[in-house]
Amino acid sequence: MFLAWHEIKKEKLRYGLVVAVIAMIAYLIFILSALALGLANENTAAVNSWQTKSVVLSKDANGDLSQSLLTQADANQVGEKQADLLALTPGILKQGSQRESAMFVGLSKNSQVAQTISLTKGRLWQSKNEVVVSSKLADQGIKLGQKITLGLQSQPLTVVGFAKNAEYNMAPIVYGDRSQWAAIKGTTNQFVGSGFVSRQKLTVSGGNLQVATKAALFEKMPGYSAQNKTFVLMIAFLILISVVIVAIFLYILTVQKMENFAVLRAQGIPVSYLVLNTLSQTVLMMAVAVVISMGLALGTSAIMPAAVPMFFNFNLIGLTGLALVVMGLLGAVIPMRLIAKIDPVTVIGG
């Protein structure tokens, strides 16, 4: 470590450029990770806030709760004593000339799901013509007491509260009384809701119903799986690129110092010491680059507009940073092999 540190201090520009390149790659990895988590949270925030463990929906909905339709006979198979009946439908929220895509979630105000709604302002609905909307809609100009219309329903609804963590499949949620669902969706009274959510593991047998876990529900959300896989592949490729870059830089630096290493070997310095020196340099460069990139990523999130969904999981950031350091050590394998094969006579004599 002593030799590694003093060499870095002497060649500040050379090693500084290497650290800067690695830091930019790590910065991009952290930003992409935050965006991936932010977008995933926009899809799943509401379901997670409901503390859901299992969902019951119709078999022909292909796992998409917002497309599920349950009759009263279906609902009787489950019963509202062991689960909460929800009615979901996407719709266009209209307020004056303003138009916003939203997801209506109809439920009973006495349900367990309703008790999990975390208000940032206002109160829960007391009548069927009142609604609680996502706090994100407040950023779009919606205010308490305003009248809105939703979906196919022409009757105005009054906004009486704002809720946080109220997003479903990227759309802000409008919570309201389940009796409004049929009019908003434009369906008949034959159907009573979309599905049941429960904090327990439910089972159903036969009929038109199927049970899905929370994870399975997320996987069937339009675009959710493809979005996550895209980000994972991008991050994986960036980590592999960082390995290649570290290997190239260390290889070039090692080749440039071959004569110096040969002299040290001729003086009796063991190969293990020189290899450890290279490892120490790699760890120092990777650690400094990761710390710099973390600071840049957190600074970027602070100045990003609220419309950009970024979410930092510090446990994941720590693991990603550690993975980058480990990948850097893998990149040092080739230079270490060069050092291990140094023949002082050949190098100096040549």
C-alpha positions as CSV (number, residue, x, y, z in Angstrom):
1,M,0.0,0.0,0.0
2,F,2.9,2.4,0.8
3,L,4.4,2.1,-2.7
4,A,1.0,2.2,-4.4
5,W,-0.1,5.4,-2.6
6,H,3.2,7.2,-3.3
7,E,3.1,6.2,-6.9
8,I,-0.4,7.6,-7.2
9,K,0.6,10.9,-5.5
10,K,3.6,11.3,-7.9
11,E,1.5,10.6,-11.1
12,K,-1.6,12.5,-10.1
13,L,-2.7,13.4,-13.6
14,R,-2.3,9.9,-15.0
15,Y,-4.2,8.2,-12.2
16,G,-6.7,11.1,-11.9
17,L,-7.8,10.5,-15.5
18,V,-8.3,6.8,-14.8
19,V,-10.3,7.5,-11.7
20,A,-12.4,10.1,-13.6
21,V,-13.3,7.6,-16.4
22,I,-14.3,4.9,-13.8
23,A,-16.2,7.5,-11.8
24,M,-18.3,8.5,-14.8
25,I,-19.2,4.9,-15.6
26,A,-20.1,4.3,-11.9
27,Y,-22.1,7.5,-11.9
28,L,-24.1,6.3,-14.9
29,I,-24.7,3.0,-13.2
30,F,-26.0,4.7,-10.0
31,I,-28.2,7.0,-12.0
32,L,-29.7,4.1,-14.1
33,S,-30.2,2.1,-10.9
34,A,-32.1,5.0,-9.3
35,L,-34.2,5.5,-12.4
36,A,-35.0,1.8,-12.5
37,L,-36.1,1.8,-8.9
38,G,-38.0,5.0,-9.3
39,L,-39.9,3.7,-12.3
40,A,-40.6,0.4,-10.6
41,N,-41.9,2.3,-7.5
42,E,-44.2,4.3,-9.8
43,N,-45.7,1.0,-10.9
44,T,-45.9,-0.7,-7.5
45,A,-46.2,2.1,-4.8
46,A,-49.9,1.7,-4.2
47,V,-49.9,-2.1,-4.0
48,N,-47.0,-2.1,-1.6
49,S,-48.7,0.5,0.6
50,W,-51.7,-1.8,0.7
51,Q,-49.5,-4.4,2.4
52,T,-50.8,-6.9,-0.2
53,K,-49.8,-10.6,-0.1
54,S,-52.3,-12.1,-2.5
55,V,-54.7,-11.0,-5.1
56,V,-57.9,-12.7,-6.5
57,L,-58.9,-11.7,-10.0
58,S,-60.7,-13.2,-13.0
59,K,-58.8,-15.8,-15.1
60,D,-59.4,-14.1,-18.4
61,A,-57.7,-10.9,-17.2
62,N,-54.3,-12.4,-17.8
63,G,-53.1,-11.3,-14.4
64,D,-53.9,-7.6,-15.0
65,L,-56.1,-6.4,-12.1
66,S,-57.3,-3.3,-13.9
67,Q,-58.7,-5.5,-16.7
68,S,-60.4,-8.0,-14.3
69,L,-64.2,-8.1,-14.0
70,L,-65.9,-9.9,-11.1
71,T,-69.6,-10.7,-10.8
72,Q,-71.5,-10.8,-7.5
73,A,-71.3,-14.6,-7.7
74,D,-67.5,-14.4,-8.1
75,A,-67.3,-12.0,-5.1
76,N,-69.4,-14.3,-3.0
77,Q,-66.8,-17.1,-3.5
78,V,-64.2,-15.0,-1.6
79,G,-66.2,-12.7,0.7
80,E,-65.2,-9.3,2.0
81,K,-64.6,-10.6,5.5
82,Q,-61.2,-12.0,4.5
83,A,-60.2,-9.6,1.7
84,D,-61.0,-6.2,0.3
85,L,-62.9,-5.9,-2.9
86,L,-61.4,-3.3,-5.2
87,A,-62.6,-1.8,-8.5
88,L,-59.9,-0.5,-10.8
89,T,-60.1,1.2,-14.1
90,P,-57.9,3.6,-16.1
91,G,-59.4,6.9,-17.2
92,I,-58.8,10.4,-18.2
93,L,-59.1,12.9,-15.4
94,K,-60.6,16.2,-16.6
95,Q,-60.5,19.5,-14.8
96,G,-61.4,22.4,-17.0
97,S,-59.1,22.2,-20.0
98,Q,-56.6,20.0,-18.1
99,R,-56.3,16.3,-19.0
100,E,-54.4,13.7,-17.0
101,S,-54.2,9.9,-17.2
102,A,-55.3,8.4,-13.9
103,M,-56.3,5.1,-12.3
104,F,-59.5,5.0,-10.4
105,V,-59.5,2.7,-7.4
106,G,-62.9,2.2,-5.9
107,L,-63.3,0.6,-2.5
108,S,-65.1,0.8,0.8
109,K,-64.0,3.5,3.1
110,N,-64.1,1.0,6.0
111,S,-61.8,-1.5,4.2
112,Q,-58.2,-2.3,5.3
113,V,-56.9,-0.8,2.1
114,A,-58.6,2.5,2.9
115,Q,-56.9,2.6,6.3
116,T,-53.5,2.3,4.7
117,I,-54.0,5.5,2.6
118,S,-51.5,8.0,3.8
119,L,-52.8,11.5,3.4
120,T,-50.6,14.5,2.8
121,K,-53.4,16.9,2.9
122,G,-57.2,16.9,3.4
123,R,-59.3,13.8,4.5
124,L,-60.8,10.6,3.1
125,W,-64.0,10.7,1.2
126,Q,-67.3,10.7,3.1
127,S,-69.7,10.5,0.2
128,K,-69.7,8.8,-3.1
129,N,-69.1,12.1,-5.0
130,E,-65.8,12.7,-3.1
131,V,-62.4,11.4,-4.0
132,V,-58.8,11.4,-2.7
133,V,-56.1,11.8,-5.4
134,S,-52.4,11.1,-5.7
135,S,-50.2,13.9,-4.4
136,K,-48.5,13.9,-7.8
137,L,-51.7,15.5,-9.2
138,A,-51.2,18.4,-6.8
139,D,-48.0,19.1,-8.7
140,Q,-50.1,19.2,-11.9
141,G,-52.3,22.0,-10.4
142,I,-55.2,20.0,-8.9
143,K,-56.4,21.6,-5.6
144,L,-58.6,20.7,-2.7
145,G,-62.2,21.4,-3.3
146,Q,-61.9,21.3,-7.1
147,K,-64.4,19.5,-9.2
148,I,-63.1,16.8,-11.6
149,T,-64.6,14.3,-14.0
150,L,-63.1,10.9,-14.6
151,G,-63.4,8.4,-17.4
152,L,-66.8,8.0,-18.9
153,Q,-68.6,9.5,-16.0
154,S,-70.0,13.0,-16.5
155,Q,-71.0,13.6,-12.9
156,P,-68.3,15.8,-11.2
157,L,-66.3,14.5,-8.2
158,T,-64.9,16.7,-5.5
159,V,-61.2,16.4,-4.5
160,V,-61.1,16.2,-0.6
161,G,-57.6,14.8,0.0
162,F,-54.2,14.0,-1.4
163,A,-52.4,10.7,-0.8
164,K,-48.7,9.8,-1.1
165,N,-47.5,6.5,-2.6
166,A,-50.7,6.5,-4.7
167,E,-49.4,5.3,-8.1
168,Y,-50.4,2.2,-10.0
169,N,-48.7,1.1,-13.2
170,M,-47.2,4.6,-13.7
171,A,-50.6,6.3,-13.3
172,P,-51.6,8.5,-10.4
173,I,-54.5,7.0,-8.4
174,V,-57.9,8.5,-7.7
175,Y,-59.4,6.8,-4.6
176,G,-63.2,6.9,-4.3
177,D,-66.3,5.0,-3.5
178,R,-66.7,1.7,-5.3
179,S,-70.2,2.6,-6.4
180,Q,-68.7,5.1,-8.9
181,W,-66.6,2.5,-10.7
182,A,-69.2,1.2,-13.2
183,A,-70.0,4.7,-14.4
184,I,-66.3,5.6,-14.8
185,K,-65.5,2.4,-16.6
186,G,-68.7,2.3,-18.6
187,T,-69.7,-1.2,-17.6
188,T,-73.0,-2.6,-16.5
189,N,-74.1,-3.3,-13.0
190,Q,-73.5,-7.0,-13.7
191,F,-70.0,-6.5,-12.4
192,V,-69.2,-5.4,-8.9
193,G,-65.4,-5.0,-9.0
194,S,-62.0,-6.0,-10.3
195,G,-60.6,-8.2,-7.6
196,F,-59.7,-8.9,-4.0
197,V,-56.5,-8.0,-2.2
198,S,-55.5,-9.5,1.1
199,R,-52.7,-9.4,3.6
200,Q,-53.0,-13.1,3.9
201,K,-52.5,-16.0,1.4
202,L,-55.9,-16.7,-0.2
203,T,-57.0,-19.8,-2.0
204,V,-60.0,-20.3,-4.4
205,S,-61.1,-23.4,-6.2
206,G,-62.8,-23.6,-9.6
207,G,-64.9,-21.0,-11.2
208,N,-63.7,-17.8,-13.0
209,L,-61.2,-16.9,-10.3
210,Q,-57.4,-17.2,-9.9
211,V,-55.0,-16.2,-7.1
212,A,-51.8,-14.3,-7.8
213,T,-49.0,-13.2,-5.5
214,K,-47.9,-9.6,-5.4
215,A,-44.8,-10.4,-7.4
216,A,-46.9,-12.2,-10.1
217,L,-49.3,-9.1,-10.2
218,F,-46.3,-6.8,-10.8
219,E,-44.9,-9.1,-13.6
220,K,-48.2,-8.8,-15.5
221,M,-48.4,-5.0,-15.3
222,P,-48.0,-3.7,-18.9
223,G,-44.4,-2.7,-19.5
224,Y,-43.1,-3.5,-15.9
225,S,-41.1,-6.6,-16.7
226,A,-39.7,-5.3,-20.0
227,Q,-38.7,-2.1,-18.3
228,N,-36.9,-3.8,-15.5
229,K,-35.1,-6.3,-17.7
230,T,-33.9,-3.4,-20.0
231,F,-32.4,-1.5,-17.0
232,V,-30.8,-4.7,-15.6
233,L,-29.1,-5.4,-19.0
234,M,-27.9,-1.8,-19.3
235,I,-26.4,-1.9,-15.8
236,A,-24.8,-5.3,-16.4
237,F,-23.1,-4.1,-19.6
238,L,-21.8,-1.0,-17.9
239,I,-20.3,-3.1,-15.1
240,L,-18.6,-5.3,-17.7
241,I,-17.4,-2.2,-19.6
242,S,-15.9,-1.0,-16.3
243,V,-13.9,-4.3,-16.0
244,V,-12.5,-3.9,-19.5
245,I,-11.5,-0.3,-19.0
246,V,-9.8,-1.1,-15.7
247,A,-7.9,-4.0,-17.3
248,I,-6.8,-1.8,-20.3
249,F,-5.6,1.1,-18.1
250,L,-3.7,-1.2,-15.7
251,Y,-2.2,-3.1,-18.6
252,I,-0.9,0.1,-20.2
253,L,0.4,1.3,-16.8
254,T,2.1,-2.0,-16.1
255,V,3.8,-2.2,-19.5
256,Q,5.1,1.4,-19.0
257,K,6.6,0.3,-15.7
258,M,8.1,-3.0,-16.7
259,E,11.7,-1.8,-16.4
260,N,11.0,-0.4,-13.0
261,F,9.5,-3.7,-11.9
262,A,12.4,-5.6,-13.4
263,V,14.9,-3.4,-11.3
264,L,12.9,-4.0,-8.2
265,R,12.9,-7.8,-8.9
266,A,16.7,-7.7,-9.4
267,Q,17.0,-6.0,-6.0
268,G,15.2,-8.9,-4.4
269,I,11.7,-7.5,-4.1
270,P,9.3,-10.5,-4.2
271,V,6.7,-10.8,-6.9
272,S,4.0,-11.0,-4.2
273,Y,4.8,-7.5,-3.0
274,L,4.6,-6.1,-6.6
275,V,1.3,-7.9,-7.2
276,L,-0.1,-6.6,-3.9
277,N,1.0,-3.1,-5.0
278,T,-1.1,-3.4,-8.2
279,L,-4.1,-4.7,-6.2
280,S,-3.7,-1.8,-3.7
281,Q,-3.7,0.7,-6.6
282,T,-6.8,-0.9,-8.1
283,V,-8.7,-0.8,-4.8
284,L,-7.7,2.8,-4.1
285,M,-8.7,3.9,-7.6
286,M,-12.0,2.0,-7.6
287,A,-12.9,3.1,-4.1
288,V,-12.2,6.8,-4.8
289,A,-14.1,6.6,-8.1
290,V,-17.2,4.9,-6.4
291,V,-17.3,7.6,-3.6
292,I,-17.1,10.4,-6.2
293,S,-19.8,8.9,-8.3
294,M,-22.1,8.3,-5.3
295,G,-21.7,12.0,-4.4
296,L,-22.5,13.1,-8.0
297,A,-25.5,10.8,-8.2
298,L,-27.0,12.0,-4.9
299,G,-26.3,15.6,-6.0
300,T,-28.1,15.0,-9.3
301,S,-31.1,13.6,-7.6
302,A,-31.4,16.7,-5.4
303,I,-31.7,19.0,-8.5
304,M,-33.8,16.7,-10.6
305,P,-37.4,17.8,-11.2
306,A,-40.1,15.9,-9.3
307,A,-41.4,14.6,-12.7
308,V,-38.3,12.4,-13.0
309,P,-38.8,9.3,-10.8
310,M,-35.5,8.6,-9.0
311,F,-35.3,6.4,-5.9
312,F,-32.1,5.6,-4.1
313,N,-31.9,2.4,-2.1
314,F,-28.7,2.9,0.0
315,N,-28.3,-0.9,0.5
316,L,-28.4,-1.4,-3.2
317,I,-26.0,1.5,-3.8
318,G,-23.5,0.0,-1.3
319,L,-23.7,-3.5,-2.9
320,T,-23.3,-2.0,-6.4
321,G,-20.3,0.0,-5.3
322,L,-18.8,-3.1,-3.7
323,A,-19.5,-5.0,-7.0
324,L,-17.6,-2.3,-8.9
325,V,-14.6,-2.6,-6.7
326,V,-14.6,-6.4,-7.1
327,M,-15.0,-6.1,-10.8
328,G,-12.0,-3.7,-10.8
329,L,-9.9,-6.4,-9.0
330,L,-10.9,-8.9,-11.8
331,G,-9.7,-6.3,-14.3
332,A,-6.3,-6.3,-12.5
333,V,-5.7,-10.0,-13.2
334,I,-4.0,-9.6,-16.6
335,P,-1.5,-6.9,-15.3
336,M,-0.7,-9.1,-12.3
337,R,0.1,-12.0,-14.6
338,L,2.5,-9.8,-16.5
339,I,4.2,-8.8,-13.2
340,A,4.4,-12.4,-12.1
341,K,6.2,-13.4,-15.3
342,I,8.8,-10.6,-15.2
343,D,12.4,-11.8,-16.0
344,P,14.8,-9.0,-14.8
345,V,17.6,-10.2,-17.1
346,T,15.4,-10.2,-20.2
347,V,13.8,-6.8,-19.5
348,I,16.9,-4.9,-18.4
349,G,19.2,-6.6,-20.9
350,G,16.7,-5.9,-23.7
